[in-house]
């Protein structure tokens, strides 16, 4: 997969589905998590 194609695809998904806003609205249930929920979600998407 070409890097520019991947960038275009991610830009499209971000604009259409507003992924950044949805990821930031997620809440974490655990009390002591060493990672932010947005970081975990970003990694899972890839």
C-alpha positions in Angstrom: 0.0 0.0 0.0 1.4 3.4 -1.0 2.0 5.9 1.8 0.0 8.6 -0.1 -2.9 6.3 -0.5 -2.9 5.5 3.2 -2.7 9.2 4.1 -5.7 9.9 1.7 -7.7 7.1 3.2 -7.1 8.2 6.8 -7.9 11.8 5.9 -11.1 10.7 4.2 -12.2 8.6 7.2 -11.3 11.5 9.6 -13.4 14.0 7.6 -16.4 11.8 7.0 -16.7 10.0 10.3 -15.1 12.6 12.6 -12.9 10.0 14.2 -10.8 12.4 16.2 -13.9 13.8 18.0 -15.3 10.3 18.6 -12.1 9.0 20.0 -11.8 11.9 22.4 -15.3 11.4 23.8 -14.5 7.8 24.9 -14.3 7.2 28.6 -12.0 4.8 30.4 -13.4 2.5 33.1 -10.1 1.5 34.8 -8.8 3.7 37.6 -5.1 3.4 36.9 -4.5 3.1 33.2 -0.9 4.1 32.1 -2.2 4.9 28.6 -4.8 7.4 27.3 -7.9 5.8 25.7 -7.3 7.8 22.5 -3.9 6.3 22.1 -5.2 2.7 22.5 -8.0 3.4 20.1 -5.7 4.8 17.5 -3.4 1.7 17.7 -6.4 -0.6 17.4 -7.6 1.1 14.3 -4.3 0.2 12.6 
